[in-house]
Amino acid sequence: MHSDEQGRSWIDFEAIPENIDGLSGGEHRFLMIAASLGGDEQVALSDVVPGLDRALLDLVLAALAHAAGSHQDSVILEKPEGVLGFERVDTLYPWPKDAPALRVIDGGQN
């Protein structure tokens, strides 16, 4: 994770695979999914999902729903006067209210 002088933060998804040594298997799998969603890393979900605990799986499900755009979905509905309109719907899978604490990794830089 990086920050600039204005305090904006971003994740270097391309750097994740080379900087995750020393993490638990679940943390490793979780970050590989993040690298796949945010970058060009390819992962087979059948290899990484089975090793996730509930808390990390909760985050992955929310991230997949977000990446698919479910947080921006609308439905077409007919209003009482017979006019068609759009209505926003809730995300398919919301972000967890109590996200698990994740360790900060720096790739051995500090």
Backbone torsions as a table, in degrees:
resi	resn	phi	psi	omega
1	MET	NA	139.5	-178.0
2	HIS	-124.9	155.4	175.0
3	SER	-134.3	148.8	175.7
4	ASP	-104.5	-178.5	-175.2
5	GLU	-66.6	-18.5	176.6
6	GLN	-88.4	1.3	179.3
7	GLY	85.1	6.3	176.6
8	ARG	-77.4	138.1	-178.0
9	SER	-115.8	151.2	174.7
10	TRP	-150.4	162.1	-179.8
11	ILE	-108.2	132.9	174.3
12	ASP	-88.9	87.3	-175.4
13	PHE	-61.3	-31.7	-179.3
14	GLU	-65.9	-26.4	-177.2
15	ALA	-87.5	-10.0	-175.5
16	ILE	-57.5	-52.9	-173.8
17	PRO	-56.2	-32.7	-177.3
18	GLU	-89.2	-0.1	-175.9
19	ASN	-126.3	28.0	-177.0
20	ILE	-117.9	18.6	175.7
21	ASP	-65.4	147.4	176.4
22	GLY	85.0	3.7	178.3
23	LEU	-94.0	163.1	175.7
24	SER	-67.8	164.4	179.4
25	GLY	-60.0	-40.9	179.3
26	GLY	-65.9	-42.4	178.1
27	GLU	-63.7	-41.3	178.3
28	HIS	-59.8	-49.5	-179.2
29	ARG	-61.5	-44.5	179.9
30	PHE	-58.4	-46.8	-178.5
31	LEU	-70.2	-29.8	175.5
32	MET	-68.2	-36.0	174.9
33	ILE	-64.7	-43.0	177.7
34	ALA	-60.3	-43.5	179.5
35	ALA	-63.3	-33.5	178.8
36	SER	-72.5	-43.1	-179.5
37	LEU	-69.9	-37.2	-175.3
38	GLY	-97.7	-10.7	-176.1
39	GLY	-139.5	-148.6	-175.9
40	ASP	-105.3	4.0	-179.0
41	GLU	-67.6	134.3	177.6
42	GLN	-104.1	129.1	176.7
43	VAL	-130.9	148.9	174.1
44	ALA	-91.8	118.0	-178.6
45	LEU	-57.8	-30.9	179.3
46	SER	-65.8	-19.7	177.6
47	ASP	-89.4	-30.1	-171.1
48	VAL	-105.6	-30.7	-176.7
49	VAL	-67.9	-42.0	-176.9
50	PRO	-59.8	-21.5	-178.6
51	GLY	-93.1	6.9	-178.0
52	LEU	-88.8	141.8	172.9
53	ASP	-79.7	175.0	-175.9
54	ARG	-59.4	-43.3	-176.2
55	ALA	-64.8	-43.0	178.8
56	LEU	-71.3	-36.9	176.9
57	LEU	-62.6	-38.5	176.7
58	ASP	-58.1	-44.8	177.7
59	LEU	-65.2	-41.5	-179.5
60	VAL	-64.3	-43.4	179.2
61	LEU	-61.8	-41.6	177.4
62	ALA	-65.3	-40.9	179.6
63	ALA	-65.1	-40.5	178.0
64	LEU	-63.9	-43.3	178.1
65	ALA	-62.5	-41.5	179.3
66	HIS	-65.7	-45.3	-179.7
67	ALA	-62.1	-30.6	178.9
68	ALA	-81.0	-6.8	176.8
69	GLY	89.0	13.0	-176.4
70	SER	-66.8	-16.2	177.7
71	HIS	-76.7	-7.8	-179.1
72	GLN	-116.8	11.8	-175.1
73	ASP	-70.3	148.4	172.6
74	SER	-132.8	157.1	174.8
75	VAL	-121.5	150.0	175.3
76	ILE	-88.5	132.5	177.7
77	LEU	-139.1	155.9	178.2
78	GLU	-96.3	124.5	-180.0
79	LYS	-80.6	162.2	-175.9
80	PRO	-53.5	-33.4	-179.6
81	GLU	-81.3	8.9	177.1
82	GLY	86.0	6.5	-179.8
83	VAL	-91.2	138.9	176.2
84	LEU	-82.3	144.2	178.2
85	GLY	-148.6	177.6	179.2
86	PHE	-115.0	147.7	175.5
87	GLU	-139.1	132.4	177.0
88	ARG	-67.4	144.2	175.1
89	VAL	-119.4	157.0	178.7
90	ASP	-63.9	157.5	176.8
91	THR	-57.9	150.7	179.7
92	LEU	-63.0	-38.3	-179.2
93	TYR	-144.2	105.8	-174.9
94	PRO	-73.0	158.1	174.6
95	TRP	-63.7	139.9	179.7
96	PRO	-62.9	141.1	178.8
97	LYS	-68.6	-37.4	179.9
98	ASP	-114.9	80.8	179.5
99	ALA	-67.9	145.3	180.0
100	PRO	-67.6	150.6	175.4
101	ALA	-73.8	129.5	178.0
102	LEU	-112.0	144.1	178.2
103	ARG	-70.8	143.0	174.4
104	VAL	-84.5	129.7	178.3
105	ILE	-116.9	146.3	-179.5
106	ASP	-128.4	13.7	178.3
107	GLY	65.4	25.1	179.3
108	GLY	79.2	13.1	-178.4
109	GLN	-77.9	-22.2	178.6
110	ASN	-126.0	NA	NA
